[in-house]
Amino acid sequence: MGEKCVQDSDVKISDIINAARENNFENMQLIFDIMTEKESEKQKIGLCRHLFCRIPYDNYTILVRLILQKIPKRKIKSVFIQQEDEVVRALQTKVDYQEVAQELKNKNELDKLGTMLDAIDLTEIDELITIMPLPELLLALSTKRFAQRYISEYLGESPDDMLSFLKVNSNVLPIDFAYNMYVDIIVKYPYMREEAAKRLIDFSKQNINEKKKTLSYKEIIKLVLGLQNEQFPIVDNIVQLGTKYTYDSMPMKRYAQADTDTEKSLQPFKELLDKKIPAKHIIYVYMNTKLRESVLLNALMEEMLLTGYSETEVVNAVRDYWIAGRVKHVTEDGIVRVSADSISVSRLMVFNANMIHISGENGEWITPEKGQKIYYKIRNYLSGGKFYIHYPCEKIEYISKRHE
């Protein structure tokens, strides 16, 4: 089929197959675009996976070129994983990776190829791709596996060399891998801790500004576990300056539900609890990470109590934080039930308006009304998710310093 003969109304999969057999890449692109114009990413991925079963192995090079050009990097793995063994073998042996790599190099998209090679478990690339020196290629492919090979073969285990390497190459490494390297240096090498922490903060700030990944809760937990309690200010400095999920008393986008699988949701805290990390540091991890959105605070507190922490130390750790919420119900006898908007809990929280008053500007007391936005702190906690609150106020600054 000639390129100018392609019509929107009559294209079909056989047209792509014929274009592939003719090595007509432009026609393949055109037909693929027409067929997928109104389709979702999931449908496009399904089409790509189907084509592997229809196109002869000898034409896989042109199909791979099309996929790596048309499918976003974040979805490439979905195209190539769990393919039939015969398809995987053909992808490993029948594709001209020199041609594919050169095309992607010209577009600065070799990281797409790295994702594909990982998915089909093709790591012996020394003879397959020679468009650039192997060390440069390993970094340009930008996957954890190829980065680890580079470090193993060309860098070694010197922490000084690793930090220097990160300074130059952190932006081309997989983000999670770079974060992991920084954290490992901070935990393992005290004499490099200050410099590594500073560079980690700078790296994370850059990623936040570019709307990329920030430091994950897994890395923050690794820092808490790896540093002594007296070194916690290092963790706090990294979290406050280099992450975007620090606690800010603002409503969240999503919340853990009352029927959340407690055992599964608490798994990230298991090692912290087993090693009896101070309660205030465990609550800190909860409050300053996305775990607030997936873990019920009362479930975490219950688990801490069961593990051996005292009620006083657990409640005191939570009291360090102002919570944002809304009045949901006020009874005739003054019992006020309040939602929590900045944490996840399974039940409404309570205070008695006859005894505890909502503070307004200039010290006046505000009558609680349904829908009213307030801030407050935790006063007591009873088993079963029952929270009692105090210091309710319209704005945090209205509370006198003597209440802090």
C-alpha positions in Angstrom: 0.0 0.0 0.0 1.4 3.4 -1.0 1.6 6.0 1.7 -0.8 8.4 -0.1 -3.4 5.6 -0.5 -4.0 5.2 3.3 -7.6 6.2 4.2 -8.9 6.7 7.7 -12.0 4.7 7.0 -10.4 1.4 5.8 -7.2 0.9 7.8 -6.8 -2.4 9.6 -4.2 -4.5 11.4 -3.2 -6.2 8.1 -2.2 -2.9 6.7 0.4 -2.4 9.5 1.6 -6.0 9.0 2.1 -5.4 5.3 3.9 -2.1 5.9 6.2 -3.9 8.3 7.0 -6.6 5.8 7.8 -3.9 3.3 10.0 -2.1 5.9 7.9 0.9 5.3 8.2 2.7 8.6 6.5 5.9 7.6 3.4 3.9 6.5 3.4 2.0 9.8 3.5 5.2 11.7 0.7 6.7 9.7 -1.6 3.6 10.0 -0.8 3.2 13.7 -1.8 6.9 14.3 -5.0 6.5 12.4 -5.9 3.3 14.2 -5.1 4.6 17.7 -6.2 8.2 17.3 -9.1 7.9 19.7 -7.8 5.0 21.8 -6.6 5.0 25.3 -3.0 4.2 26.3 -4.2 0.8 27.4 -5.7 0.1 24.0 -2.6 1.2 22.2 -0.5 -1.2 24.4 -2.9 -4.0 23.6 -2.5 -3.3 19.9 1.3 -3.4 20.2 1.3 -6.7 22.1 -1.1 -8.2 19.5 1.3 -7.1 16.6 4.1 -9.3 18.1 1.9 -12.3 17.3 1.1 -11.2 13.7 4.3 -9.7 12.4 7.1 -12.1 11.2 10.2 -12.2 13.5 12.4 -10.8 10.8 10.3 -7.6 10.8 10.6 -7.0 14.5 13.1 -4.2 14.1 10.6 -2.0 12.4 7.9 -2.9 15.0 10.3 -2.1 17.9 11.1 1.2 16.3 7.4 2.1 16.0 6.7 1.1 19.6 9.6 3.0 21.1 8.6 6.1 19.2 4.9 6.0 19.9 4.6 4.6 23.4 5.6 6.8 26.5 8.5 5.5 28.5 6.4 4.9 31.6 4.3 2.4 29.5 7.0 0.6 27.6 7.4 -2.1 30.2 3.7 -3.0 29.8 4.3 -3.7 26.1 7.1 -6.1 26.6 6.6 -8.0 29.9 5.1 -11.5 30.0 5.4 -12.1 26.3 5.4 -15.6 24.9 8.8 -17.3 25.1 9.1 -17.4 21.3 8.4 -13.7 21.1 11.0 -12.9 23.8 13.7 -15.0 22.0 12.9 -13.2 18.8 13.2 -9.8 20.5 16.5 -10.8 21.9 18.0 -12.2 18.6 16.1 -10.8 15.6 16.1 -7.0 16.3 18.8 -4.7 14.9 19.6 -2.9 18.1 22.3 -0.9 16.5 19.7 0.7 14.2 17.2 1.2 17.0 19.8 2.7 19.4 21.1 5.1 16.8 17.6 6.4 16.1 16.8 6.9 19.8 20.2 8.4 20.5 19.5 11.1 17.9 16.3 11.9 19.9 18.0 11.7 23.3 15.6 8.8 24.2 18.0 5.9 24.9 16.3 5.5 28.2 13.3 4.0 26.4 15.5 1.3 25.0 16.9 0.6 28.4 13.4 0.0 29.8 12.6 -2.4 26.9 15.9 -4.3 27.4 15.2 -4.7 31.1 11.7 -6.0 30.3 13.0 -8.7 28.0 16.0 -9.5 30.2 18.6 -8.6 27.6 21.7 -7.4 29.4 24.5 -8.6 27.2 24.6 -5.6 24.9 28.4 -5.2 24.4 28.4 -6.5 20.8 24.8 -5.5 20.0 25.1 -1.8 20.4 28.4 0.0 19.6 27.2 3.4 18.7 29.0 4.8 21.7 31.5 3.6 24.4 30.0 1.0 26.7 30.3 3.1 29.9 28.4 6.0 28.3 25.8 3.6 26.9 25.2 1.9 30.3 24.4 5.3 31.8 22.3 6.5 28.8 20.1 3.4 29.0 19.1 4.7 32.5 17.9 1.7 34.3 18.8 0.3 37.7 20.3 -2.8 36.2 22.6 -1.0 33.7 23.6 1.6 36.3 24.6 -1.1 38.7 26.7 -2.7 36.0 28.4 0.6 35.4 29.2 1.0 39.1 30.4 -2.5 39.4 32.7 -2.4 36.4 33.9 1.2 36.3 33.4 2.8 39.7 34.0 0.3 42.5 32.8 0.8 46.1 34.7 3.9 47.3 32.1 6.3 48.9 34.1 9.3 47.8 34.0 8.1 44.2 30.3 7.3 44.5 29.5 10.8 45.8 31.6 12.4 43.0 29.8 10.2 40.5 26.4 11.2 41.8 27.4 14.9 41.6 28.0 14.5 37.8 25.5 11.8 36.9 22.5 11.9 39.2 20.3 13.5 36.6 20.8 10.6 34.1 20.3 7.8 36.6 16.9 6.4 37.5 15.7 8.7 40.2 14.9 6.0 42.8 18.4 4.5 42.2 20.1 7.9 42.7 18.1 8.5 45.9 19.1 5.1 47.2 22.7 5.8 46.6 22.6 9.1 48.5 20.8 7.4 51.4 23.3 4.6 51.5 26.2 7.0 51.7 24.5 9.0 54.5 23.8 5.9 56.6 27.1 4.0 56.1 29.7 6.7 56.1 29.5 9.3 58.9 32.4 11.4 57.7 30.5 12.0 54.4 27.1 12.5 56.0 26.9 16.2 56.0 28.0 16.6 52.4 25.9 13.8 51.1 22.8 15.1 52.9 23.4 18.6 51.4 23.7 17.1 47.9 20.6 14.9 48.4 18.6 17.9 49.4 19.7 19.8 46.3 18.9 16.9 44.1 15.5 16.4 45.6 14.7 20.1 45.3 15.6 20.0 41.6 13.3 17.1 41.1 10.4 18.8 42.9 10.8 21.9 40.8 10.8 19.7 37.7 7.7 17.8 39.0 9.6 14.6 39.3 9.7 12.1 42.1 10.6 13.2 45.6 12.3 11.2 48.3 10.1 8.2 49.0 8.9 7.1 52.5 11.0 3.9 52.0 14.2 6.0 51.9 13.1 8.2 54.8 12.5 5.0 56.9 15.9 3.8 55.9 17.4 7.0 57.1 15.5 6.8 60.4 16.6 3.2 60.9 20.2 3.8 59.9 21.0 6.9 62.0 21.2 7.1 65.8 18.4 9.0 67.6 20.7 11.9 68.3 21.2 12.2 64.5 17.5 12.6 63.8 18.0 16.3 63.0 19.8 15.2 59.8 16.7 13.2 58.8 14.4 16.1 59.7 16.5 18.6 57.7 16.4 16.3 54.6 12.6 15.8 54.9 11.8 19.5 55.5 14.0 20.8 52.8 14.0 18.0 50.2 10.5 16.4 50.1 7.1 17.6 49.1 4.9 15.6 51.6 5.9 17.4 54.8 3.0 17.9 57.2 1.2 21.2 56.7 -2.2 20.9 58.4 -4.0 21.0 55.0 -6.7 18.7 53.6 -5.3 15.7 51.7 -6.3 14.5 48.2 -7.1 10.9 49.4 -7.6 9.1 52.6 -7.3 5.6 54.0 -10.7 4.1 54.5 -12.1 2.5 57.6 -12.0 -0.9 55.9 -8.3 -0.6 54.9 -6.4 -3.8 55.3 -4.6 -2.9 58.5 -1.9 -5.6 58.4 -0.9 -4.7 54.9 -1.1 -0.9 55.4 1.1 -1.1 58.5 3.9 -3.2 56.8 6.1 -0.1 56.1 6.3 0.5 59.9 7.1 -3.1 60.9 10.9 -2.7 61.2 10.5 0.7 62.9 8.3 -1.0 65.5 10.4 -4.1 65.8 13.5 -2.0 66.5 11.6 0.1 69.1 12.4 3.4 67.3 11.2 6.3 69.5 7.4 6.9 69.1 7.9 10.5 68.1 10.1 9.4 65.1 7.5 6.8 64.0 4.7 9.4 64.1 7.1 11.7 62.3 7.4 9.2 59.4 3.6 8.9 59.3 2.9 12.6 59.3 5.6 13.7 56.9 5.1 11.1 54.1 2.3 9.9 51.8 1.7 7.2 54.3 -0.9 9.6 55.8 -3.0 8.9 52.8 -2.9 5.1 53.1 -2.6 4.3 56.8 -5.2 5.0 59.5 -3.5 6.9 62.3 -5.6 5.0 64.9 -4.5 1.7 63.4 -0.8 2.7 63.7 -1.3 3.9 67.3 -3.0 0.6 68.2 -0.1 -1.3 66.7 2.4 0.8 68.7 0.5 0.1 71.9 0.4 -3.6 71.2 4.2 -3.5 70.4 4.9 -2.1 73.9 4.9 1.6 73.5 3.2 3.4 76.4 0.0 5.3 75.8 1.6 8.5 77.1 4.5 8.4 74.6 2.3 7.6 71.6 -0.3 10.3 72.4 2.4 12.8 73.2 4.1 12.1 69.8 0.8 12.9 68.0 0.2 16.0 70.1 3.1 17.7 68.4 0.9 18.2 65.3 -2.0 20.6 64.6 -4.8 18.8 62.7 -7.1 20.4 60.2 -10.8 19.3 60.3 -14.4 20.3 60.0 -17.3 20.2 62.4 -19.7 17.5 61.3 -22.3 17.4 64.0 -23.2 19.3 67.2 -25.6 17.8 69.7 -28.1 19.7 71.9 -25.9 19.0 74.9 -22.8 20.4 73.3 -21.0 17.3 72.0 -19.1 18.3 68.9 -18.0 15.6 66.3 -15.2 16.6 64.0 -13.7 15.1 60.9 -9.9 15.0 60.3 -8.9 16.5 57.0 -5.1 16.3 57.3 -4.7 12.7 58.5 -6.6 9.4 58.0 -8.7 8.1 60.9 -11.6 5.7 61.0 -13.9 7.7 63.3 -14.9 11.3 63.9 -13.1 13.0 66.8 -14.9 14.6 69.8 -14.9 17.5 72.2 -17.5 19.0 74.6 -18.3 22.6 73.7 -19.5 23.2 77.2 -15.9 22.6 78.5 -13.7 23.3 75.5 -14.3 26.3 73.3 -13.3 27.1 69.8 -10.9 30.1 69.9 -11.4 33.0 67.5 -9.6 36.2 66.9 -8.7 38.3 70.0 -9.5 35.5 72.3 -13.3 35.3 71.7 -15.1 32.0 71.8 -16.8 30.8 68.6 -20.0 28.8 68.7 -19.4 25.5 66.8 -21.5 25.1 63.6 -21.8 22.3 61.1 -19.3 22.7 58.3 -17.0 25.0 60.2 -13.3 24.6 59.5 -11.1 24.3 62.6 -7.7 23.3 63.7 -7.0 21.3 66.8 -4.7 19.0 68.7 -5.2 15.5 70.2 -6.0 15.4 73.9 -6.6 11.7 74.5 -6.9 8.5 72.6 -9.1 5.4 73.6 -8.8 2.0 72.0 -11.1 1.5 69.1 -10.2 4.7 67.3 -11.7 7.2 69.8 -9.9 10.6 69.7 -10.7 13.5 72.0 -9.4 16.9 71.0 -8.5 20.2 72.6 -7.3 23.7 71.5 -9.9 23.9 68.7 -9.4 27.2 66.9 -10.3 29.0 63.7 -6.7 29.7 63.0 -3.6 28.2 64.7 -2.2 31.6 65.5 -5.3 32.5 67.7 -4.1 30.0 70.3 -2.1 31.5 73.1 1.5 30.4 73.4 0.7 29.2 76.9 -1.3 26.4 75.3 1.7 25.1 73.3 
